């Protein structure tokens, strides 16, 4: 039996705060996103990097399903 889910993608998103060396330096949020099935990783410097990383995987799903669909940031 094939247990893979071809229309499902899993991602791990890690986010942390990189603090400056002293009180005068600015702290930045940083992160990393990983596509679980193939292990591809990318650094994150802004929230839009998450969407940019995931969108190509969703486009591949659309291509194979023959139906157009998308995730929207609107709830």
C-alpha positions in Angstrom: 0.0 0.0 0.0 1.3 3.5 -0.9 1.1 5.7 2.1 2.3 8.9 0.4 -0.1 11.8 0.0 0.8 13.3 -3.4 -1.5 16.3 -2.9 -0.2 17.2 0.5 3.0 19.1 1.3 4.4 19.6 4.8 6.6 22.5 5.8 8.5 23.3 9.0 8.9 27.0 9.8 11.4 28.0 12.5 11.6 31.7 13.6 13.9 33.3 16.1 15.1 36.7 17.3 18.7 37.6 16.6 19.5 40.3 19.1 22.2 43.0 18.7 25.4 42.8 20.6 24.5 45.8 22.8 21.6 48.2 23.5 22.4 50.3 20.4 22.1 47.5 17.9 18.7 46.5 16.4 17.3 43.0 16.8 16.0 41.1 13.8 13.6 38.2 13.3 15.2 35.5 11.3 14.0 32.0 10.3 14.2 29.0 8.1 11.6 27.0 6.2 12.0 23.4 5.2 9.9 21.3 2.8 9.6 18.1 4.7 9.4 15.6 1.8 12.5 16.6 -0.1 14.4 18.5 2.7 14.8 21.7 0.7 15.6 24.7 3.0 15.6 28.4 2.7 16.4 31.2 5.1 13.6 33.6 6.1 14.2 37.4 6.4 10.6 38.5 6.0 7.2 36.9 6.3 6.7 37.0 2.5 9.6 34.6 2.1 7.3 31.9 3.5 4.7 32.4 0.8 7.4 32.7 -1.9 8.9 29.4 -0.9 5.5 27.5 -0.7 3.9 28.9 -3.9 5.8 26.8 -6.4 4.7 23.6 -4.6 1.1 24.8 -4.8 1.5 25.6 -8.5 2.7 22.0 -9.1 -0.5 20.7 -7.4 -2.6 23.0 -9.7 -0.8 21.7 -12.8 -1.5 18.0 -11.9 -5.1 18.5 -10.8 -6.2 20.5 -13.9 -8.1 22.9 -11.6 -7.0 26.3 -10.7 -6.8 27.0 -7.0 -4.9 29.2 -4.7 -4.4 30.1 -1.0 -5.4 33.6 -0.2 -4.1 35.7 2.7 -7.6 36.9 3.2 -9.6 35.0 5.8 
